[in-house]
Amino acid sequence: MDVIQAIIIGTVQGLTEFLPVSSSAHLVLVPEVLGVQGSLAFDTVLHVGTLAAVFTYFWNDIVHMVRAFLSSIGDIPSGNFREGIREDRFKRLAWMVIIGTVPAGLAGVLFKDFFEALFSSTVAVGFFLIVTGLLLWGSERVSRGVREKLSIEKLGVRNSLIIGCAQALAIAPGISRSGATISAGLFLGFERELVARYSFLLSIPAILGAALVQVKDISVGFDLLGASMIAGFLAAAVSGYAAIKFFLKLIKERDLNVFAYYCWALGIITLAVFLL
C-alpha cells in the first residue's frame, strides 16, 4: 500500500465513520477496488484517527464529562449520587456513555469469532448495508410522528442500553455504527442533534478499546507501513472532523433518507457484483 492509497482509504474511513453509511463496509470494499491488501493494524490506526477527530471536536464536552464523572464518584459517600445525575447534564451524559458501551463490549468478547468471520464475506457486507438503509428510513418515519422529542433528562439506563445494543450490532460490517445508534435514538423519540452527539461520544470507548487490544499489531504495522499508516491516520482525522461538523448541521435541517438510499444502492451493487 502506498501513501496515496492510504490517504484515499483514510479519507473514506473518516467520512464514513460519522456519516451513517458504515465505515466497516467501506474498509472492506474500498481496498478491494484499489487492489490493496487490507490489514487489521492499518484499519485500527484509521479508527484512532477518527477518535482524534471526536476528541478534537468535542474536547470541551469531554473535559466537562470527565470532571463531572469524578465529581459524581465523590457524590456516592454523601448520598447525592442520583440527585447529581438528575441535575447535572454532564454527569448524566458521562454515565450514560459508560452504560451504553457495555453491550458492544460484551458482544465483542462473546461473539468475537462470529463477527470476524463476517468481515471475510462481501455478501454479508452487502446485506447489512441494506439493513442499515432500512434502519435509517424506518427511524425517520417514526421520528416524524413524534411531536414531543425527548431531551437529555430522559437518557436513562434503559434507553442508553437500547442504543448501546444498536452499537453492538454495528460490529458487523455493513451495519453503520452511527446509523444504528442514531436510528435507535430516533425510534425512542429523542431530539435529533442530541442523539447524534450521544452517538459520536459513544464511539470514544468503543474505538479506544479496540485500539488498545490491537496495540501489538499496530506496532508491527508501523515497522512495515510507517509512512502509509501516518498518512492514513491524518486523512482519517481531518475527514472525520469535517464529517462530524457537517453531519451535526445536516441532522438539524434534513432527514437521513439520502443515506438510506446510498446504503441500499451500495448494498445492491455489492450483492450483484459478488453473487452474479
Residue pairs with C-beta under 8 A, 6 or more apart in sequence:
1 9
1 36
1 37
1 42
1 225
1 228
2 228
3 227
3 228
3 231
5 34
5 36
5 228
6 42
6 225
6 227
6 228
6 229
6 231
6 232
6 235
7 231
7 232
7 235
8 30
8 34
8 235
9 27
9 30
9 31
9 34
9 36
9 42
9 46
9 232
9 235
10 46
10 49
10 231
10 232
10 233
10 234
10 235
10 236
10 239
11 235
11 236
11 238
11 239
12 23
12 26
12 27
12 30
12 239
13 23
13 26
13 27
13 43
13 46
13 47
13 49
13 50
13 232
13 235
13 236
13 239
13 240
14 46
14 49
14 50
14 53
14 235
14 236
14 237
14 238
14 239
14 240
14 241
14 242
14 243
15 239
15 240
15 242
15 243
16 22
16 23
16 25
16 26
16 176
16 243
17 23
17 47
17 50
17 177
17 178
17 203
17 236
17 240
17 243
18 50
18 53
18 178
18 200
18 240
18 243
18 244
18 247
19 178
19 243
19 246
19 247
19 259
20 132
20 136
20 176
20 178
20 179
20 182
20 183
20 256
20 259
20 263
21 129
21 132
21 176
21 179
21 259
21 262
21 263
21 266
22 128
22 129
22 132
22 170
22 173
22 174
22 175
22 176
22 177
22 179
22 263
23 50
23 176
23 177
24 119
24 125
24 170
24 172
24 173
24 174
24 175
24 177
25 125
25 128
25 129
25 173
25 174
25 176
25 266
25 270
27 38
27 43
27 46
27 173
28 38
28 119
28 122
28 125
28 173
29 122
29 125
29 266
29 270
31 37
31 38
32 122
39 217
39 221
39 225
40 214
40 217
41 214
41 217
41 218
41 220
41 221
41 229
42 221
42 225
42 228
42 229
42 232
44 210
44 211
44 214
44 217
44 218
45 218
45 221
45 229
45 232
45 233
46 232
46 233
46 236
47 207
47 210
47 211
47 236
48 207
48 211
48 233
48 236
49 232
49 233
49 234
49 235
49 236
49 237
49 240
50 203
50 207
50 236
50 237
50 240
51 203
51 204
51 207
51 208
51 211
52 233
52 237
52 240
53 236
53 237
53 238
53 239
53 240
53 241
53 243
53 244
54 200
54 201
54 203
54 204
54 207
54 240
54 244
55 62
55 204
56 237
56 241
57 200
57 241
57 244
57 245
58 197
58 200
58 201
61 90
61 93
61 197
61 201
62 201
62 204
64 90
65 90
65 93
65 94
65 97
65 201
66 94
67 90
68 88
68 90
68 91
68 93
68 94
69 91
69 94
69 95
69 98
71 84
71 88
71 91
72 81
72 84
72 85
72 88
72 91
72 94
72 95
75 81
75 83
75 84
84 91
85 91
85 92
85 95
86 92
86 153
89 152
92 152
92 153
92 155
93 152
93 155
93 198
93 201
96 155
96 156
96 157
96 160
96 198
97 160
97 198
97 201
97 202
97 204
97 205
98 205
99 157
99 160
99 161
99 164
100 160
100 161
100 163
100 164
100 167
100 198
100 202
101 164
101 167
101 202
101 205
101 206
101 209
102 161
102 164
103 161
103 164
103 165
103 167
103 168
104 164
104 167
104 168
104 170
104 171
104 206
105 206
105 209
106 168
107 115
107 168
107 169
107 171
108 115
108 168
108 171
108 209
108 210
111 171
115 171
115 172
118 124
118 125
118 128
118 172
118 173
119 173
122 270
122 274
123 270
123 271
123 274
123 275
124 172
124 173
124 174
125 173
125 174
125 267
125 270
126 174
126 266
126 267
126 268
126 269
126 270
126 271
126 274
127 174
127 267
127 271
128 172
128 173
128 174
128 175
128 267
129 174
129 263
129 264
129 266
129 267
129 270
130 263
130 264
130 267
130 268
130 271
131 174
131 175
132 174
132 175
132 176
132 179
132 180
132 260
132 263
132 267
133 259
133 260
133 261
133 262
133 263
133 264
133 267
134 260
135 179
135 180
135 183
136 179
136 183
136 256
136 257
136 259
136 260
136 263
137 256
137 257
137 260
138 183
138 187
139 182
139 183
139 184
139 186
139 187
139 256
140 186
140 255
140 256
140 257
140 260
142 186
142 187
142 189
143 186
143 187
143 189
143 192
146 189
148 189
149 189
149 190
149 191
149 192
150 159
150 188
150 189
150 190
150 191
151 190
151 191
151 194
152 194
154 190
155 190
155 194
155 198
159 185
159 188
159 190
162 184
162 188
163 181
163 184
163 185
163 188
163 195
163 198
163 199
163 202
164 202
165 184
166 180
166 181
166 183
166 184
167 177
167 180
167 181
167 202
167 206
169 175
169 180
170 176
170 177
170 179
170 180
170 181
174 267
176 263
177 199
177 203
177 206
178 196
178 199
178 200
178 203
178 247
179 256
179 259
179 263
181 195
181 198
181 199
181 202
182 195
182 196
182 199
182 251
182 256
183 256
185 194
185 195
185 198
185 199
186 192
186 195
190 198
192 251
192 252
193 248
193 251
193 252
196 247
196 248
196 251
197 248
200 244
211 218
218 229
221 229
222 229
